[in-house]
């Protein structure tokens, strides 16, 4: 009896542990009928988002794009997602709130997120990169910018559960862990 040589199992250390680009299963047929260029752009966006820690980009049915914080129902933006330079060291990202209703936002509200940068030159480079990108590639870059903001806040300790209102905490607990059985 011959025994086949078994290849050792290896792990790819460069592979991402999280999928930060999420595509709705309902898009399968639409993707089969879309332009090949757009399919390549989706792959490129997925590669750009590989190392995000806090933010996902989702493509929902009918090509609605959503930028959502991982495991946080209180942060989600849907298109139109826009950007604007509001100062020498600041860029504003705006979109439509698509998260769980809370004391700050209701679904459908306009939301602005300010991104502050250390220098005018850096802000200019970010702005010019945004301006040079289109479609899903621009949205993936915006998701990366928002992810960088969340990483900075986590490192600085500016986003803590102790700063969250009781109502928001209870809503989050019920959303994540609530059981529909009485």
Phi, psi and omega in degrees: 000130179268139176250126179289145178289127181267128178284137178294149178277128177236155175249143178272106183294335181277351180290144182281141178279340184237143172267114182262351171253123182240132181242128179297137178299333180292351181271355186308307181296318179297321179293327177296333183257008182266169180292145181298326179302319179294322178298319177296322178295324177297315177300315180299316178299318178299319178295321181294332184267004187306322187256019178289144182257328189240343190234138175246155170244123180247143172249110182268177180304149183061027175057040171274125180264139180227130171258121188226140174285134180301134174056026177227103181288356181266006176221110173202133178240141173240163181291150011281125175255121186237167177226156180200138175277121185251356179190179180299327184234027185216139174234137179255130173254129180231150179196187179258128181294131181228028180261193177287135178302137177212189184291341180267320187221147172245150179306130181098350177291150171283137182231137176242136176236125181265130176250117181257136182238158187288329182226160177293322180298316180295318178299318178297317180295320177296314181298316180294325177294316176302316182296328182278349181259156179228157170056226185294331178292321175294317180296323178294324178292319177298318178300319178295320178297316179294324177297317178299321178297316180294322178297315179299315180297320179295319179293325181276346181075023182277342177249097180235157179295333181293339178274357183271139181291158179300317181299318180293319178297316179296317178299318179295316178299316181293321179295316185278321190238358183296143180250135182279352180273134178265000000 
